[in-house]
Amino acid sequence: MQVPAARIVFSPEDRAEVASVVAEVLSTGALTLGAHTQEFEAAFAAMHGARHAVAVNSGTAALEIILRGIDVGGFDVVVPTNTFAATAFAVLRAGGTPVFADVSADTFALSPETVAAAVTPRTKAVVIVHIGGMIPPDIDELCGLLDERGIVLVEDAAHAHGSSLAGRHAGSFGVAGSFSFYPTKLITCGEGGMVVTSDDRLRDEALLYRDQGKAGFLGNIHIREGYAWRMSEVHAATGRAHLRHLDDFLARRRRVAARYDQAIDELGVERPQAVEGSVTNYYKYPVLLSRGVDRTQVKKELREGHGVSMAGEVYEAPLHQQPVFERYARVQLPVAEDICARHVCLPLHSDMTDAEAEHVISAFRAVVHGMELDGARR
């Protein structure tokens, strides 16, 4: 059996709907910022408990727009070191300085303790990343810490479509949240992003920034240094069609994750622990290999010996150790360094079958046991 690292799920009905929209917009010429975009925005906001959603052309753009909207220019912005480079790129392009922080071994995310160790007198904002779709259970404590210091919380929710904690959705804990619709994400439209907020001013700023900073769609009076961050109507219709399946996708992924949890715990392998009252979408399912185990070899044996391809790590190299961020690498961040060096992510799809899940488990068990035996012989 072959189990790919990722699989994009669009039903025949979805494909027919999108094809119909392509024909419609090509015939009308209404290719951007039209009714399909508005419908997608309204549906996404409703499903994430927010007053506003503003569609843009990437998750990176969504995050940069938020950071520009809260005016981080000239200030420090704390970000976790184990995130995709785009999180820190957005800070830089919004005029801020990224300050890399360590994370909790339990959630792979920022914690009140790691943030407290990283803030400076010039900290304007903190960007929390919901790694693998898990909202950290101590996020309210973090919000309290930041409120006391007058620091703004922003959520990078690129992984967290549909995730929630105690009835609150990803994107609702901070002043705003950014989502990505890259092809591998739980909900995709090919390329795209979304700003989610209940702040009227930030909504207005996002509308300005995404369309070249213009005061109105049809005019040419510019009041912000914006960009061409618009989402096309075809992308919006694709995302809207996919979004209708979110509840079904969540249910399937959580079922597979529950089976993984049982098997991984029986193996004695470490993993992040979701908490009671949370809905994690399991965009990624990370597990921590034992120290000294060769991750590259594990992935190779799973792929070549069992037909199981691993999803990408989250992430394999912390940002403070990457050349592009060398000037901002001020400290060692041991927890993130350890997590990044030795975790893998088991494949988990929105339409994964029970048979595929069992095959992944048996393959992982065989490879891990084989390496443990090899280590014992040495």
C-alpha positions as CSV (number, residue, x, y, z in Angstrom):
1,M,0.0,0.0,0.0
2,Q,1.2,3.5,-0.9
3,V,0.4,6.3,1.5
4,P,1.4,9.8,0.2
5,A,2.6,12.6,2.4
6,A,-0.3,14.8,1.4
7,R,-3.5,14.4,-0.6
8,I,-5.8,17.2,-1.9
9,V,-9.5,16.3,-1.6
10,F,-12.0,17.9,-4.0
11,S,-15.2,16.0,-4.8
12,P,-16.6,15.8,-8.3
13,E,-19.3,18.2,-7.3
14,D,-16.6,20.7,-6.0
15,R,-14.8,20.5,-9.3
16,A,-17.9,21.0,-11.3
17,E,-18.8,24.0,-9.2
18,V,-15.4,25.6,-9.6
19,A,-15.5,24.9,-13.4
20,S,-18.8,26.7,-13.6
21,V,-17.4,29.7,-11.8
22,V,-14.5,29.8,-14.2
23,A,-16.8,30.0,-17.1
24,E,-18.9,32.7,-15.4
25,V,-16.1,35.0,-14.4
26,L,-14.4,34.7,-17.8
27,S,-17.7,35.6,-19.5
28,T,-18.5,38.5,-17.2
29,G,-14.9,39.8,-16.8
30,A,-15.5,40.1,-13.0
31,L,-12.3,38.3,-12.1
32,T,-11.4,39.8,-8.7
33,L,-13.0,41.3,-5.5
34,G,-16.5,40.3,-6.5
35,A,-19.4,38.3,-5.1
36,H,-17.5,35.0,-4.8
37,T,-14.9,36.7,-2.6
38,Q,-17.5,38.2,-0.4
39,E,-19.3,34.9,0.0
40,F,-16.1,33.1,0.9
41,E,-15.2,35.8,3.4
42,A,-18.6,35.7,5.1
43,A,-18.6,31.9,5.3
44,F,-15.1,31.8,6.7
45,A,-15.8,34.4,9.3
46,A,-18.9,32.6,10.4
47,M,-17.1,29.3,10.8
48,H,-14.4,30.9,12.9
49,G,-16.6,33.0,15.2
50,A,-15.2,36.4,13.9
51,R,-17.0,39.5,12.8
52,H,-14.8,40.0,9.7
53,A,-12.7,38.1,7.3
54,V,-10.7,39.7,4.5
55,A,-9.5,37.4,1.7
56,V,-6.0,38.0,0.2
57,N,-3.6,36.1,-2.0
58,S,-1.5,34.3,0.6
59,G,-1.2,33.6,4.3
60,T,2.0,35.6,4.3
61,A,0.2,38.6,3.0
62,A,-2.5,38.1,5.6
63,L,0.0,38.2,8.4
64,E,2.0,41.2,7.0
65,I,-1.3,43.1,6.7
66,I,-2.1,42.5,10.3
67,L,1.4,43.6,11.4
68,R,1.2,46.7,9.3
69,G,-2.3,47.4,10.7
70,I,-1.0,47.4,14.3
71,D,2.1,49.4,13.1
72,V,5.0,47.3,14.2
73,G,7.5,49.4,12.2
74,G,10.5,50.1,14.4
75,F,9.5,47.7,17.1
76,D,10.4,44.2,18.2
77,V,8.0,41.3,17.4
78,V,8.4,38.0,19.3
79,V,8.0,34.9,17.1
80,P,8.6,31.2,17.8
81,T,11.8,30.0,16.2
82,N,10.1,26.7,15.0
83,T,7.9,28.3,12.4
84,F,7.9,28.7,8.7
85,A,10.2,31.5,7.5
86,A,7.2,33.5,6.3
87,T,6.2,34.3,9.9
88,A,9.5,36.2,10.4
89,F,9.5,37.6,6.8
90,A,6.1,39.2,7.4
91,V,7.6,40.9,10.5
92,L,10.5,42.2,8.6
93,R,8.5,43.5,5.6
94,A,6.1,45.2,8.0
95,G,9.1,47.1,9.4
96,G,9.5,45.2,12.6
97,T,12.4,43.2,14.1
98,P,11.9,39.5,14.8
99,V,12.9,38.3,18.2
100,F,13.1,34.5,18.2
101,A,11.7,32.7,21.3
102,D,11.8,29.1,22.5
103,V,8.7,27.0,22.8
104,S,7.0,24.5,25.1
105,A,7.9,20.8,24.6
106,D,4.3,20.0,25.3
107,T,2.7,22.0,22.5
108,F,5.6,23.0,20.2
109,A,4.2,26.6,20.6
110,L,5.1,29.7,22.5
111,S,4.2,29.7,26.2
112,P,3.9,32.5,28.8
113,E,7.4,31.5,30.1
114,T,9.2,31.5,26.8
115,V,7.5,34.8,25.8
116,A,8.4,36.5,29.1
117,A,12.0,35.5,28.5
118,A,12.0,37.1,25.0
119,V,10.1,40.4,25.3
120,T,12.1,43.6,25.3
121,P,11.2,47.2,26.2
122,R,10.6,47.6,22.5
123,T,8.2,44.7,22.0
124,K,5.1,45.7,20.2
125,A,3.6,42.3,19.4
126,V,3.9,38.6,19.8
127,V,3.0,36.2,17.0
128,I,1.8,32.8,18.3
129,V,1.8,29.9,15.8
130,H,-0.7,27.1,16.3
131,I,1.7,24.3,15.2
132,G,-0.1,21.4,13.6
133,G,-3.5,23.0,14.3
134,M,-3.2,22.8,18.1
135,I,-4.2,25.9,20.1
136,P,-2.0,25.8,23.3
137,P,-4.0,25.4,26.5
138,D,-2.1,28.2,28.2
139,I,-3.0,30.8,25.6
140,D,-5.3,32.7,28.0
141,E,-2.5,33.0,30.5
142,L,-0.3,34.4,27.7
143,C,-3.0,36.9,26.8
144,G,-3.1,38.1,30.4
145,L,0.7,38.5,30.5
146,L,0.7,40.5,27.3
147,D,-2.3,42.7,28.3
148,E,-0.4,43.7,31.5
149,R,2.5,44.9,29.3
150,G,0.5,46.5,26.6
151,I,1.7,44.0,24.0
152,V,-0.5,42.9,21.1
153,L,-1.1,39.2,20.4
154,V,-1.4,38.1,16.7
155,E,-2.2,34.6,15.7
156,D,-0.5,32.8,12.8
157,A,-3.2,30.3,12.2
158,A,-1.9,29.0,8.9
159,H,-2.3,25.4,10.3
160,A,-5.4,25.9,12.3
161,H,-8.5,26.0,10.1
162,G,-11.5,24.9,12.3
163,S,-9.4,24.4,15.5
164,S,-10.8,25.7,18.7
165,L,-10.2,25.7,22.5
166,A,-13.0,25.9,25.0
167,G,-15.4,26.9,22.3
168,R,-13.2,29.7,20.9
169,H,-11.8,29.4,17.4
170,A,-8.3,30.0,16.2
171,G,-8.0,33.6,15.2
172,S,-10.2,34.9,18.1
173,F,-7.6,35.0,20.9
174,G,-5.5,37.8,19.5
175,V,-6.4,41.0,17.8
176,A,-6.4,39.1,14.5
177,G,-5.4,35.9,12.9
178,S,-3.9,35.0,9.6
179,F,-4.9,31.8,7.7
180,S,-3.3,30.2,4.6
181,F,-4.9,28.3,1.8
182,Y,-1.7,26.8,0.3
183,P,-2.5,23.5,-1.5
184,T,-1.5,21.3,1.5
185,K,-3.7,23.1,4.0
186,L,-6.9,21.7,5.5
187,I,-8.9,24.2,3.4
188,T,-7.3,25.3,0.1
189,C,-8.1,27.4,-2.9
190,G,-4.7,26.8,-4.6
191,E,-3.1,29.9,-3.3
192,G,-4.6,32.4,-0.9
193,G,-5.0,33.7,2.7
194,M,-7.5,35.3,5.1
195,V,-7.3,37.9,7.7
196,V,-9.8,37.2,10.5
197,T,-10.6,39.8,13.1
198,S,-13.4,41.3,15.2
199,D,-11.7,44.7,15.1
200,D,-13.4,47.1,12.7
201,R,-10.3,49.2,12.2
202,L,-8.1,46.3,11.3
203,R,-10.7,45.1,8.9
204,D,-10.7,48.5,7.2
205,E,-6.8,48.5,7.1
206,A,-6.8,45.0,5.5
207,L,-9.2,46.2,2.8
208,L,-6.9,49.1,2.1
209,Y,-3.7,47.2,2.1
210,R,-4.8,44.3,-0.1
211,D,-5.8,46.6,-3.0
212,Q,-2.7,48.8,-3.4
213,G,-3.7,51.1,-0.5
214,K,-6.5,52.6,-2.6
215,A,-9.4,54.5,-0.9
216,G,-11.8,52.7,-3.2
217,F,-11.8,49.8,-5.7
218,L,-12.6,51.9,-8.7
219,G,-10.5,55.0,-7.9
220,N,-6.8,55.8,-7.9
221,I,-6.4,57.8,-4.7
222,H,-3.9,55.9,-2.4
223,I,-3.8,56.4,1.3
224,R,-1.6,53.4,2.3
225,E,1.5,51.8,0.8
226,G,-0.4,48.7,-0.2
227,Y,0.3,45.8,-2.5
228,A,-1.5,43.7,-5.1
229,W,-2.7,41.3,-2.4
230,R,-6.2,40.6,-3.9
231,M,-7.7,37.2,-4.1
232,S,-9.2,36.2,-7.5
233,E,-12.8,35.2,-7.9
234,V,-11.8,31.7,-9.1
235,H,-9.6,31.2,-6.0
236,A,-12.4,32.5,-3.7
237,A,-15.0,30.1,-5.3
238,T,-12.5,27.2,-4.9
239,G,-12.0,28.0,-1.2
240,R,-15.7,28.4,-0.6
241,A,-16.5,25.0,-2.1
242,H,-13.7,23.4,0.0
243,L,-14.8,25.1,3.2
244,R,-18.2,23.4,3.1
245,H,-16.4,20.1,3.9
246,L,-14.6,21.5,7.0
247,D,-16.7,19.7,9.6
248,D,-16.3,16.4,7.7
249,F,-12.6,16.9,7.3
250,L,-12.2,17.6,11.0
251,A,-14.2,14.5,12.0
252,R,-12.1,12.2,9.7
253,R,-8.8,13.7,10.8
254,R,-9.7,13.4,14.5
255,R,-10.7,9.8,14.1
256,V,-7.4,8.9,12.5
257,A,-5.5,11.0,15.1
258,A,-7.3,9.1,17.9
259,R,-6.0,5.8,16.4
260,Y,-2.5,7.2,16.1
261,D,-2.6,8.4,19.7
262,Q,-3.3,4.9,21.0
263,A,-0.6,3.3,18.9
264,I,2.0,6.0,19.6
265,D,1.4,5.8,23.3
266,E,1.7,2.0,23.2
267,L,5.0,2.4,21.5
268,G,6.2,4.9,24.2
269,V,6.9,7.6,21.7
270,E,6.5,11.2,22.8
271,R,3.9,13.5,21.1
272,P,2.2,16.8,21.8
273,Q,-0.9,16.3,23.9
274,A,-4.2,17.8,22.9
275,V,-6.2,18.9,25.9
276,E,-9.8,18.3,26.9
277,G,-12.2,20.9,25.5
278,S,-10.0,21.5,22.4
279,V,-10.7,20.7,18.8
280,T,-7.4,20.2,17.0
281,N,-7.6,19.8,13.2
282,Y,-4.4,17.7,13.1
283,Y,-3.0,19.5,10.1
284,K,0.2,17.8,11.2
285,Y,0.7,14.8,13.5
286,P,4.2,15.2,14.9
287,V,5.9,12.6,17.1
288,L,9.4,12.8,18.7
289,L,11.9,10.1,17.8
290,S,14.3,9.0,20.5
291,R,17.5,10.9,20.7
292,G,20.2,9.5,18.5
293,V,17.7,8.0,15.9
294,D,18.5,9.0,12.4
295,R,15.4,10.9,11.1
296,T,16.5,10.8,7.5
297,Q,16.9,7.0,7.8
298,V,13.5,6.6,9.4
299,K,11.8,8.5,6.6
300,K,13.8,6.5,4.0
301,E,12.9,3.1,5.4
302,L,9.2,4.1,5.7
303,R,9.1,5.3,2.1
304,E,11.2,2.6,0.4
305,G,10.3,-0.3,2.6
306,H,6.6,0.4,3.3
307,G,5.4,2.9,0.8
308,V,4.7,5.5,3.6
309,S,5.8,9.1,2.8
310,M,6.2,11.4,5.7
311,A,4.7,14.9,5.7
312,G,7.1,17.8,6.1
313,E,8.4,18.6,9.6
314,V,7.2,21.7,11.6
315,Y,9.9,22.6,11.2
316,E,13.2,20.7,10.6
317,A,15.5,23.8,11.2
318,P,14.7,26.6,13.7
319,L,14.8,30.1,12.2
320,H,17.5,31.3,14.5
321,Q,19.8,28.7,12.9
322,Q,19.0,29.6,9.3
323,P,21.5,31.9,7.3
324,V,18.8,34.4,6.3
325,F,18.1,35.3,9.9
326,E,21.7,35.2,11.2
327,R,21.7,38.8,12.4
328,Y,18.7,38.1,14.6
329,A,20.1,34.9,16.2
330,R,21.0,36.2,19.6
331,V,20.5,33.2,21.9
332,Q,20.3,29.4,22.0
333,L,16.8,28.1,22.2
334,P,17.3,24.5,23.4
335,V,13.8,23.1,23.4
336,A,13.0,24.2,19.9
337,E,16.4,23.0,18.7
338,D,15.7,19.6,20.2
339,I,12.2,19.4,18.8
340,C,13.2,20.5,15.3
341,A,16.1,18.0,15.2
342,R,14.2,14.8,16.1
343,H,10.5,14.9,15.2
344,V,8.7,13.5,12.2
345,C,5.1,14.0,11.1
346,L,2.9,11.0,10.3
347,P,0.8,11.4,7.1
348,L,-2.8,12.3,7.9
349,H,-5.3,13.2,5.2
350,S,-8.8,14.6,5.2
351,D,-10.1,11.4,3.5
352,M,-7.7,8.9,5.0
353,T,-9.1,5.4,5.3
354,D,-8.8,3.2,8.3
355,A,-6.7,0.8,6.3
356,E,-4.2,3.5,5.4
357,A,-4.0,4.6,9.0
358,E,-3.3,1.0,10.2
359,H,-0.7,0.6,7.5
360,V,1.1,3.8,8.7
361,I,1.0,2.5,12.3
362,S,2.3,-0.9,11.4
363,A,5.1,0.5,9.2
364,F,6.1,3.0,11.9
365,R,6.1,0.3,14.5
366,A,8.3,-1.9,12.4
367,V,10.8,0.8,11.6
368,V,11.1,2.1,15.2
369,H,11.5,-1.4,16.6
370,G,14.1,-2.2,14.0
371,M,16.1,0.8,14.9
372,E,15.8,0.1,18.6
373,L,17.2,-3.5,18.0
374,D,20.0,-2.1,15.9
375,G,20.9,0.3,18.6
376,A,20.8,-2.4,21.3
377,R,23.2,-4.5,19.2
378,R,25.7,-1.7,19.0
